[in-house]
Amino acid sequence: MDIRIQCLCIDSADPARIARFWESALGWRRTWEEEDQVCLEPPEGSPEDGVAPDLVFLKVPEGKTVKNRLHLDLRPADQAAEVARLEALGARRVSIGQSDVSWTVMADPDGNEFDVLQPLTPEELPPGHDALGRRVGQSAHAGTT
């Protein structure tokens, strides 16, 4: 099929503020900004550039009231260190009824839930992928013309 997911839109009362959090959390770049919306994209030239959907933060008048139906799962190289770093940026651990699980459920400063997963083990890694599950030895656009 000739279709792709262009962006994931996230509602916020203050798009610039929540975009700052995610910009720092992911190391992404701010590529477009207006008063009512901000767009983040992966670092230029990174394996995710042109592949991962952009994050677009849109201004809405209402605040978040219920658990998200869609959330991000982040895969770091070191789960404990990443949870601590995200907490320092303003995220907090939250309980949404999860039992004893291997991931940590967190919320960004707007209350949007996301998970911080454990790193992949060597047995879980597909051949040719690094500890974060990214392809190694190829550019993000390898095989395209």
C-alpha positions in Angstrom: 0.0 0.0 0.0 1.1 3.5 -0.7 0.3 5.0 2.7 2.1 5.8 5.9 1.3 7.3 9.3 2.5 10.9 9.0 2.1 12.1 12.6 0.6 11.4 16.0 -1.4 14.3 17.2 -1.5 15.0 21.0 -4.0 17.5 22.4 -2.8 20.0 25.0 -3.8 23.2 26.7 -0.2 24.4 26.3 1.4 22.8 23.2 4.8 24.6 23.6 5.2 23.4 27.1 4.4 19.8 26.5 6.5 19.8 23.3 9.5 21.0 25.3 9.1 17.9 27.6 9.0 15.5 24.6 11.7 17.3 22.8 14.0 16.7 25.8 12.7 13.3 26.5 13.2 12.0 23.0 16.1 14.2 21.8 13.9 15.2 18.8 13.9 18.5 16.9 11.2 21.2 16.8 10.6 21.6 13.0 7.5 23.8 13.1 5.7 26.0 15.6 2.7 28.3 15.8 0.8 29.5 18.8 -1.7 26.6 18.6 0.6 23.7 17.4 4.1 22.4 17.6 5.7 19.7 15.5 8.6 17.5 16.6 10.5 15.2 14.3 13.4 12.7 15.0 16.9 14.1 14.7 17.9 14.8 11.1 19.9 11.8 9.6 18.9 9.5 12.5 17.6 6.0 11.8 14.1 7.3 12.7 14.3 10.4 10.5 11.6 10.0 7.8 10.4 6.7 9.3 8.9 7.4 12.7 5.7 9.5 12.7 6.1 13.2 13.7 4.6 14.3 17.1 2.2 17.2 16.7 1.0 19.0 19.8 -2.3 20.8 19.2 -4.0 23.4 21.4 -7.4 22.4 22.8 -9.4 24.2 25.5 -10.2 21.2 27.6 -7.8 19.2 29.9 -7.2 15.5 29.9 -9.9 13.7 31.9 -9.6 9.9 31.3 -6.9 7.3 30.6 -5.4 7.5 27.0 -6.7 5.0 24.5 -3.4 5.3 22.6 0.0 5.7 24.2 3.8 5.6 23.4 6.0 2.8 24.5 9.7 3.9 24.9 12.5 1.3 24.7 15.7 2.6 26.4 19.0 1.0 26.8 18.7 1.3 30.6 15.2 1.3 32.0 16.0 2.5 35.6 18.2 5.3 34.3 15.7 6.4 31.8 12.8 6.5 34.3 15.0 8.7 36.6 15.9 11.0 33.7 12.2 11.4 32.6 11.2 12.1 36.2 13.8 14.8 36.3 12.2 16.3 33.2 8.8 16.4 34.8 7.2 13.0 34.2 5.8 10.9 37.1 5.1 7.3 37.7 1.4 6.4 37.6 -0.9 3.5 38.3 -3.5 2.7 35.8 -4.4 -0.7 37.4 -1.4 -2.5 36.0 -0.2 -5.5 38.0 3.3 -6.8 38.3 4.7 -5.9 34.9 8.1 -5.4 33.4 7.5 -1.9 32.1 7.1 1.4 34.1 3.9 3.4 33.4 4.5 7.1 33.5 2.7 10.3 32.7 4.1 13.4 31.0 3.4 16.9 32.5 -0.1 17.0 30.9 -1.0 13.6 32.3 -0.6 11.6 29.1 0.4 8.0 30.0 3.4 6.3 28.4 5.4 3.2 29.1 9.2 2.8 29.6 10.0 -0.8 28.5 13.0 -2.9 29.5 15.8 -3.2 27.0 15.6 -6.1 24.6 17.7 -9.1 25.6 20.2 -10.5 23.1 17.9 -13.4 22.6 15.0 -11.1 21.7 17.0 -9.0 19.2 16.5 -9.7 15.5 19.7 -10.2 13.6 21.3 -6.8 12.5 19.6 -4.8 15.3 21.0 -2.9 18.3 19.8 -3.1 21.9 17.0 -0.6 21.1 15.7 -2.7 18.3 17.0 -0.4 15.6 18.7 -1.7 12.4 22.4 -1.3 12.4 24.7 -1.0 9.4 22.1 0.7 7.2 20.9 4.2 6.8 17.3 5.0 7.5 16.7 5.2 3.7 18.6 2.2 2.6 16.9 0.4 -0.3 15.0 3.4 -1.4 15.5 5.3 -4.6 
